[in-house]
Amino acid sequence: MFPKVAAMKVESSWGHGRKAMVRCVARLTRALTDREVERLRDLVPVEEIQGDRVAWFCRPEEVELVEERVALALTLAAKAASDRRPRMRMARRSDPRLAG
């Protein structure tokens, strides 16, 4: 199952020392794998990824745009990670290894 954004919180960044920026925190439907984290970092500029939470900074007017980019990047990251996994194949009944 691809991870999706389940909830989103936008915080003032006053305490983070960034003027005219907000901190966005997205809670995902599941925690990301190490491969997904690596791929997500390659696709979008996120500040922090911890389990099922992803955080980034952006301007208030960019919140929706960046959220859409993160959502798309999550799908691409999960797809890329699943494409790299070795796939198990079912042996055919005619396979001599199954003869017994």
Protein Blocks (a to p, Z undefined) as FASTA:
>chain_A
ZZddfbdcdddfklnopghiacdddddfbdcdfklmmmmmmmpccfbdghjaccddddfk
lmmmmmmmmmmmmmmmmmmmmmmpccdddddfklmklgZZ
